[in-house]
Amino acid sequence: MRLKDYVAEIRCDDVVLEEYGTKMEADGKTLSCWIPSEAGKTFSISWKFNRDDASNASQGLTYVDGTVIGKATRAGNKASKIATHSGVDIDDASFRPFTFAPIPLTGALNSTLNFIFSFWPIYWTR
């Protein structure tokens, strides 16, 4: 998905998944989509601010099925670096990767997930 200078991707098996039903919210800074999935496979979500201007920064929230799963701020020399979320910390010693679960549907698709990305720029002044 692309929103102005922001790019977000969902990957499975190192392949960017195709997005469907991409929709911009009225606030002009939030995109949503759904993707087909395959139960049992792991996935990651990444986004970046596609600019090399170190005087700008950005912050992004990533939601999966209505739950915030990641927040990242990129500033200065890291402003154009990719933020990637591939799972959640369960506790100080445990990490659980994002894994597609079986979702029964009546249509032709096996299962889907809904993703929402909300981005906003941060401008530095000195």
Secondary structure by P-SEA (a helix, b strand, c coil): cccccbbbbbbcccbbbbbcccccccccccccbbbbbbccccbbbbbbcccccccccccbbbbccccccbbbbbccccccbbbbbccccccccccccccccbbbbccccccbbbbbbbbbbbbbcc
